[in-house]
């Protein structure tokens, strides 16, 4: 009981900075903003083709859904890499204090959590993120990603690593929306 009370109080303290008083002094929960609408445009089920240096193209599926009050995009990705089953899960949201998009990624081929942050370019409809991660050999690298919304039904994800040498592109994923309606530019 004491633990539940402590968790409840901690939760209230964590959201207190994001609440504002309405008339009468009752707190109002925050609402998703235009930054979250940029994420929401990717909601749906996507067929994916993964390509990378030294690997045959692999087919996968991504299910993206806005969760937790519309603040976070949950991405559940599955793929088959030459007979090896791959499964990953990402969460992407917008941090109003940092004024940046933030993202986490975990998967079954890497025991480390990848954390990135960045900005969305409205003109190019590209989410650009940077952070720290590990390469396939376990070496720490700088990670850069670009998620390019070509149109409503086509997204290209690119990942780059920079270790001791020059930055190199390690993979790209082309997503095509399942049951796609006629393509319209993303807003």
C-alpha positions in Angstrom: 0.0 0.0 0.0 2.8 2.4 0.9 4.5 1.6 -2.4 1.3 2.3 -4.4 0.9 5.6 -2.5 4.5 6.6 -3.3 4.0 5.8 -7.0 0.8 7.8 -7.1 2.5 10.8 -5.5 5.5 10.6 -7.7 3.2 10.5 -10.8 1.4 13.6 -9.6 4.7 15.4 -9.0 5.9 14.5 -12.5 2.8 15.9 -14.3 2.4 19.0 -12.1 4.7 21.2 -14.2 2.5 20.4 -17.3 -0.8 21.2 -15.7 -2.4 24.6 -15.6 -5.1 26.0 -13.5 -8.6 26.6 -15.1 -11.2 28.8 -13.7 -12.0 27.5 -10.2 -8.4 26.2 -9.8 -8.9 22.7 -11.1 -5.9 21.3 -13.0 -6.2 20.5 -16.7 -4.2 17.8 -18.3 -2.0 18.7 -21.2 -3.2 18.0 -24.7 -1.2 16.9 -27.8 0.0 19.8 -30.0 0.9 20.3 -33.6 4.2 18.4 -33.0 2.2 15.3 -32.1 0.1 15.7 -35.3 3.4 15.4 -37.2 3.8 12.0 -35.6 0.2 10.9 -36.0 0.4 11.1 -39.8 2.4 7.8 -39.6 -0.2 5.9 -37.7 -1.2 2.7 -39.4 0.2 -0.6 -40.6 3.2 -0.5 -43.0 4.9 -3.0 -45.2 8.7 -2.4 -45.0 11.8 -3.3 -47.1 15.0 -3.1 -45.1 18.3 -2.7 -47.0 21.8 -2.4 -45.6 25.5 -2.8 -46.4 26.3 -6.4 -47.1 22.7 -7.8 -46.6 20.0 -9.0 -48.8 16.8 -6.8 -48.7 14.4 -8.1 -46.1 10.7 -7.6 -45.8 9.1 -6.5 -42.5 6.0 -5.0 -41.0 5.6 -2.0 -38.8 2.5 -1.2 -36.7 2.5 2.4 -35.6 -0.1 3.8 -33.1 -0.5 6.9 -31.1 -0.7 6.0 -27.4 -0.8 7.5 -23.9 -3.2 10.3 -24.6 -1.8 11.0 -28.1 1.6 12.1 -26.8 3.6 9.0 -28.0 3.9 7.1 -31.3 4.5 3.4 -30.5 6.2 1.5 -33.3 6.2 -2.3 -33.2 8.5 -3.6 -36.0 9.0 -7.2 -37.1 11.3 -8.6 -39.9 13.1 -11.7 -41.0 16.8 -11.2 -41.7 17.9 -14.3 -43.7 16.0 -16.7 -41.3 16.7 -14.7 -38.1 13.5 -13.2 -36.6 13.9 -9.5 -35.7 11.6 -7.6 -33.4 11.9 -4.1 -32.2 9.9 -1.5 -30.3 10.2 2.3 -30.5 8.5 5.2 -28.8 8.7 8.7 -30.2 7.2 11.9 -28.7 7.7 15.6 -28.4 9.4 17.1 -25.3 8.0 20.6 -24.8 10.7 21.5 -22.3 13.6 20.6 -24.7 11.5 21.7 -27.7 12.7 18.6 -29.5 11.3 15.3 -30.6 12.6 12.4 -28.5 12.8 8.7 -29.3 13.8 5.4 -27.7 14.4 2.1 -29.5 14.9 -1.5 -28.2 15.1 -4.8 -30.1 16.0 -8.4 -29.8 19.4 -8.1 -31.5 20.9 -5.4 -29.2 20.7 -5.3 -25.4 21.3 -1.5 -25.2 18.6 1.2 -25.3 19.1 3.7 -28.1 18.0 7.3 -27.3 17.8 10.0 -29.9 16.4 13.5 -30.2 15.9 16.1 -32.9 13.7 18.3 -35.0 11.1 18.1 -37.7 11.6 20.0 -41.0 8.2 21.0 -42.3 9.5 21.9 -45.8 11.1 18.5 -46.4 8.7 16.6 -44.1 11.8 15.0 -42.4 12.3 14.1 -38.8 16.1 14.4 -38.2 17.3 12.8 -35.0 20.8 12.2 -33.4 22.0 10.3 -30.4 24.3 7.6 -29.1 24.1 3.9 -29.9 26.1 0.8 -30.7 27.2 -0.8 -33.9 26.9 -4.6 -34.7 30.3 -5.2 -33.0 29.2 -3.5 -29.7 31.3 -0.3 -30.3 29.7 3.0 -29.2 28.8 5.2 -32.2 27.0 8.5 -32.9 23.7 7.8 -34.5 21.9 10.0 -37.0 18.5 9.1 -38.5 16.3 10.8 -41.1 12.6 9.8 -41.4 11.4 11.3 -44.7 7.7 11.4 -45.4 7.7 11.2 -49.2 3.8 11.3 -49.3 1.0 10.0 -47.1 1.7 6.4 -48.0 5.5 6.3 -48.4 8.2 6.9 -45.7 11.9 6.3 -46.0 14.0 5.8 -42.9 17.8 6.2 -43.1 20.3 5.4 -40.3 23.9 6.5 -40.2 26.7 5.7 -37.7 29.9 7.6 -37.0 32.5 5.8 -35.0 36.2 6.4 -35.2 36.0 7.1 -38.9 33.7 8.9 -41.3 29.9 8.7 -41.0 28.4 5.7 -42.9 24.9 4.8 -43.9 24.1 1.5 -42.2 20.6 0.9 -43.3 17.5 2.2 -45.0 13.9 1.1 -44.6 11.2 2.0 -47.2 7.7 1.9 -45.7 4.5 1.6 -47.8 1.2 2.0 -46.0 -1.0 -1.0 -46.2 -4.5 -0.4 -47.7 -3.2 2.9 -48.9 -5.5 5.6 -50.1 -4.4 7.7 -53.0 -1.2 9.5 -52.1 -1.4 13.0 -50.7 1.5 15.1 -49.4 2.0 14.9 -45.6 1.3 18.1 -43.7 
